[in-house]
Amino acid sequence: MKAAVLGATGFTGRLVAAELFRRDVDAVLLGRDEKALSAMDGARDVRVVSLVDPSSLVGALRGCDVVISCVAPFTLLGGPIVEAAIAASCNYVDVTGEQRWVRRVYDEFGPRAAAAGVTLMSAATDDGVPGDLVAGLVAKRLVDVDTLRVHHGMFDAGISRGTMLSFGHMAASPPLAWHDGEWRETDSGAREAVDFPHDGEQPSWALPGPELIMLQRHAAARTIEATMNVDLVAAVSSLDDDVIAAAPAGPSDEERSASRFTILAEARASDGTTARGHVSGSDPYGSTALIAVEAATRLGARGAPVGAVPPSLAFEPVEFLDALTPFGIKWQLGN
Ligand SMILES: NC(=O)c1ccc[n+]([C@@H]2O[C@H](COP(=O)([O-])OP(=O)(O)OC[C@H]3O[C@@H](n4cnc5c(N)ncnc54)[C@H](OP(=O)(O)O)[C@@H]3O)[C@@H](O)[C@H]2O)c1
């Protein structure tokens, strides 16, 4: 199997490339800077592409089974890459956290990918995939789900420069939540405190959760919404261009291993019964690389449904989550 990484020289792209090399996958490193690509540990197959030259992208992706896109912000830069993957018959995975981008992948590119026999999986990250899988399992435990909520807990987590830029795009539009059969823009303000496993009660704010776009495709609930224990709008207001330019590419190795995440899913049925489940791990960036590569290698081996596909429909959820546990990502269902 041949897997390409686009944006391989970025903070997340480097972790993704390292994970591919660790698994001995035939990896193709794609980016705009040949010198930087060739200098990467393990680089063998390096290809220079330009987002404004579609033929360079299609040519580089031909013969690859899957591409993992780490070029961000996705809302701004993502379109030509999905177009090229479809044209090159190459399955596509990305590491976005941008909800509006995920919606575009599903609504605009999904039908075209299905017609071309290509699978697209957006938001293959530490929160996107676990959020879709665990919330899907939680929803299945109840009959007639009224409310499905996904709560993101970030603990001692530093963010990369690329994430700072993407946060700006995420905060530029109100969060989307699913209510009564349609997507509605909600206010991005404070919500009720959330009782997290291990960490107890945390404040919460509405979040444009990428996994909501996927959950709506397979989890029947009257309301599907997300929160985070960090106020995204306040965080973005502290990030001007100078702050971003002066920031390091991403958290140090020590900061990465000290940071933790929990994705908690809560469902409430019309009769008042409830169900919960969660996924927890450390090092959100390393976990994202692991999850993106795990998803990509499964899609690259083919056999997944075509079009834009949520993890819950592409994979067997319990088996996928269990495959992450040897790497310290733990999950549990139960109240
Ligand atoms: N859980 C999550 O939601 C999660 C977790 C991890 C990462 N992410 C997301 O992943 C994305 C990447 O983050 P990061 O920290 O890796 O960012 P980064 O270090 O800034 O990397 C961005 C990559 O995009 C490339 N790029 C940017 N503009 C380009 C252009 N015009 N043409 C070609 N290539 C271009 C850069 O190339 P150069 O190297 O040549 O500059 C670089 O390789 C962000 O959106 C982040 O939020 C999300």
Ligand as a Chemical Component Dictionary entry (heavy atoms), coordinates in Angstrom:
data_LIG
# 
_chem_comp.id                   LIG 
_chem_comp.type                 NON-POLYMER 
_chem_comp.pdbx_formal_charge   0 
_chem_comp.three_letter_code    LIG 
# 
loop_
_chem_comp_atom.comp_id 
_chem_comp_atom.atom_id 
_chem_comp_atom.alt_atom_id 
_chem_comp_atom.type_symbol 
_chem_comp_atom.charge 
_chem_comp_atom.model_Cartn_x 
_chem_comp_atom.model_Cartn_y 
_chem_comp_atom.model_Cartn_z 
_chem_comp_atom.pdbx_ordinal 
LIG N1  N1  N 0  -7.839 17.346 16.899 1  
LIG C1  C1  C 0  -7.700 18.208 15.930 2  
LIG O1  O1  O 0  -8.644 18.876 15.560 3  
LIG C2  C2  C 0  -6.345 18.358 15.261 4  
LIG C3  C3  C 0  -5.228 17.670 15.708 5  
LIG C4  C4  C 0  -4.006 17.876 15.029 6  
LIG C5  C5  C 0  -3.949 18.768 13.948 7  
LIG N2  N2  N 1  -5.090 19.414 13.572 8  
LIG C6  C6  C 0  -5.092 20.372 12.464 9  
LIG O2  O2  O 0  -4.120 20.062 11.495 10 
LIG C7  C7  C 0  -3.820 21.263 10.783 11 
LIG C8  C8  C 0  -2.326 21.361 10.613 12 
LIG O3  O3  O 0  -1.759 21.761 11.830 13 
LIG P1  P1  P 0  -0.191 21.910 11.957 14 
LIG O4  O4  O 0  0.098  22.315 13.324 15 
LIG O5  O5  O -1 0.472  20.712 11.401 16 
LIG O6  O6  O 0  0.074  23.168 10.977 17 
LIG P2  P2  P 0  1.421  23.616 10.311 18 
LIG O7  O7  O 0  2.589  23.147 11.085 19 
LIG O8  O8  O 0  1.268  25.086 10.047 20 
LIG O9  O9  O 0  1.443  22.838 8.916  21 
LIG C9  C9  C 0  0.645  23.249 7.840  22 
LIG C10 C10 C 0  1.135  22.576 6.578  23 
LIG O10 O10 O 0  0.412  23.155 5.478  24 
LIG C11 C11 C 0  1.325  23.552 4.481  25 
LIG N3  N3  N 0  0.817  24.702 3.758  26 
LIG C12 C12 C 0  0.280  25.834 4.279  27 
LIG N4  N4  N 0  -0.066 26.682 3.295  28 
LIG C13 C13 C 0  0.256  26.051 2.128  29 
LIG C14 C14 C 0  0.134  26.408 0.770  30 
LIG N5  N5  N 0  -0.401 27.568 0.389  31 
LIG N6  N6  N 0  0.578  25.539 -0.161 32 
LIG C15 C15 C 0  1.113  24.348 0.205  33 
LIG N7  N7  N 0  1.247  23.945 1.481  34 
LIG C16 C16 C 0  0.822  24.797 2.428  35 
LIG C17 C17 C 0  2.598  23.912 5.219  36 
LIG O11 O11 O 0  3.689  23.825 4.325  37 
LIG P3  P3  P 0  5.159  24.353 4.718  38 
LIG O12 O12 O 0  5.709  23.355 5.685  39 
LIG O13 O13 O 0  5.866  24.353 3.412  40 
LIG O14 O14 O 0  4.962  25.718 5.326  41 
LIG C18 C18 C 0  2.627  22.821 6.287  42 
LIG O15 O15 O 0  3.192  21.650 5.767  43 
LIG C19 C19 C 0  -4.477 22.411 11.565 44 
LIG O16 O16 O 0  -5.691 22.742 10.963 45 
LIG C20 C20 C 0  -4.747 21.777 12.915 46 
LIG O17 O17 O 0  -5.817 22.379 13.604 47 
LIG C21 C21 C 0  -6.274 19.226 14.193 48 
# 
loop_
_chem_comp_bond.comp_id 
_chem_comp_bond.atom_id_1 
_chem_comp_bond.atom_id_2 
_chem_comp_bond.value_order 
_chem_comp_bond.pdbx_ordinal 
LIG N1  C1  SING 1  
LIG C1  O1  DOUB 2  
LIG C1  C2  SING 3  
LIG C2  C3  SING 4  
LIG C2  C21 DOUB 5  
LIG C3  C4  DOUB 6  
LIG C4  C5  SING 7  
LIG C5  N2  DOUB 8  
LIG N2  C6  SING 9  
LIG N2  C21 SING 10 
LIG C6  O2  SING 11 
LIG C6  C20 SING 12 
LIG O2  C7  SING 13 
LIG C7  C8  SING 14 
LIG C7  C19 SING 15 
LIG C8  O3  SING 16 
LIG O3  P1  SING 17 
LIG P1  O4  DOUB 18 
LIG P1  O5  SING 19 
LIG P1  O6  SING 20 
LIG O6  P2  SING 21 
LIG P2  O7  DOUB 22 
LIG P2  O8  SING 23 
LIG P2  O9  SING 24 
LIG O9  C9  SING 25 
LIG C9  C10 SING 26 
LIG C10 O10 SING 27 
LIG C10 C18 SING 28 
LIG O10 C11 SING 29 
LIG C11 N3  SING 30 
LIG C11 C17 SING 31 
LIG N3  C12 SING 32 
LIG N3  C16 SING 33 
LIG C12 N4  DOUB 34 
LIG N4  C13 SING 35 
LIG C13 C14 SING 36 
LIG C13 C16 DOUB 37 
LIG C14 N5  SING 38 
LIG C14 N6  DOUB 39 
LIG N6  C15 SING 40 
LIG C15 N7  DOUB 41 
LIG N7  C16 SING 42 
LIG C17 O11 SING 43 
LIG C17 C18 SING 44 
LIG O11 P3  SING 45 
LIG P3  O12 DOUB 46 
LIG P3  O13 SING 47 
LIG P3  O14 SING 48 
LIG C18 O15 SING 49 
LIG C19 O16 SING 50 
LIG C19 C20 SING 51 
LIG C20 O17 SING 52 
# 
